[in-house]
Amino acid sequence: LYALMTLDVYIMFNLNLKAMNVQIQSVKFDASHQLIEFIEKKLAKLDRVAEDATGVDVVLKLEKDDEKGNKVAVITLRLPGGDIRVEEQAHTFEEAIDNAKDVLKRQIEKRKDK
């Protein structure tokens, strides 16, 4: 993934949500302001369940057309003791972000239960 990103052109946006630093990268396309706001709104809610998170990295990319959809969202939640990384593929970026956020919430809850 990272080797491909060094070859591709990407746009990076920095958003500050409370104490959490959110970085959004869109690979091979320009993310719309509306999409960036959607991601910001969705990830702001993660702050409630992951109070100790230090940051979030989001990578949006287009894959070859597939049955699952060609939009891929990779979210990495930076936490003390180890990061949580989720990759979801869907027909829209909004759907991929929603699905990834749900998986992240479950992973956070599992980690808290340990």
C-alpha positions in Angstrom: 0.0 0.0 0.0 2.7 2.5 1.0 4.9 1.6 -2.0 2.0 2.5 -4.3 1.3 5.8 -2.5 4.9 7.0 -3.1 4.3 6.5 -6.9 0.8 7.9 -7.0 -0.2 11.5 -6.6 -2.3 12.1 -3.5 -3.9 15.0 -1.7 -3.6 15.3 2.1 -6.0 17.2 4.3 -5.4 17.8 8.0 -8.4 18.1 10.2 -8.3 18.7 13.9 -11.1 17.1 15.9 -10.7 17.9 19.6 -7.3 16.4 20.5 -7.3 13.9 17.7 -5.4 14.7 14.5 -7.1 13.3 11.4 -5.2 13.0 8.2 -7.1 12.1 5.0 -5.4 11.1 1.8 -7.1 10.6 -1.5 -5.1 8.5 -3.9 -5.4 9.4 -7.7 -8.3 11.7 -7.2 -9.4 14.9 -5.4 -11.8 14.3 -2.5 -14.7 16.7 -2.5 -15.3 19.1 0.4 -18.6 17.3 1.0 -16.8 13.9 1.4 -14.2 15.4 3.7 -16.9 16.9 5.9 -18.7 13.5 5.9 -15.5 11.8 7.1 -14.8 14.4 9.7 -18.4 14.1 11.1 -18.2 10.3 11.2 -14.8 10.1 12.8 -15.6 12.7 15.4 -18.0 10.2 17.0 -15.0 7.7 17.5 -13.6 10.1 20.1 -16.4 9.0 22.4 -15.3 5.3 22.4 -11.6 5.8 22.0 -10.7 8.6 24.4 -7.0 7.8 24.4 -6.7 7.8 20.6 -3.8 10.1 19.4 -4.9 10.3 15.7 -6.6 8.8 12.7 -5.2 8.2 9.2 -7.7 7.7 6.4 -6.7 6.6 2.9 -9.3 6.7 0.1 -8.5 5.0 -3.1 -10.1 3.6 -6.2 -9.6 0.0 -7.1 -10.4 -1.9 -10.3 -14.1 -2.4 -10.6 -15.2 -5.3 -8.5 -18.5 -6.9 -7.3 -18.0 -5.2 -3.9 -17.5 -1.8 -5.4 -14.4 0.1 -6.5 -14.2 2.6 -3.5 -11.8 1.6 -0.7 -11.4 3.3 2.6 -8.5 2.4 5.0 -8.7 3.8 8.5 -5.9 3.5 11.0 -6.7 4.5 14.5 -3.6 5.5 16.5 -3.8 4.1 20.1 -1.3 3.7 22.8 -0.3 0.0 22.9 -1.0 -0.6 19.2 -2.9 0.8 16.2 -6.2 -0.6 14.8 -6.3 -0.8 11.0 -9.5 -1.4 9.0 -10.0 -1.6 5.3 -13.4 -1.6 3.7 -14.5 -1.7 0.1 -17.9 -0.5 -1.2 -19.8 1.1 -4.0 -19.4 4.6 -2.4 -16.8 6.1 -0.1 -19.5 7.1 2.4 -20.6 3.4 2.6 -17.0 2.3 3.0 -16.4 4.8 5.8 -19.6 3.8 7.6 -18.6 0.2 7.5 -15.0 0.8 8.6 -16.2 3.0 11.5 -18.5 0.2 12.7 -15.7 -2.3 12.5 -13.4 0.1 14.4 -16.0 0.5 17.1 -16.2 -3.3 17.6 -12.4 -3.6 17.7 -12.2 -0.9 20.3 -14.8 -2.6 22.4 -13.0 -5.9 22.2 -9.8 -4.2 23.2 -11.5 -2.6 26.2 -12.9 -5.9 27.3 -9.5 -7.5 27.5 
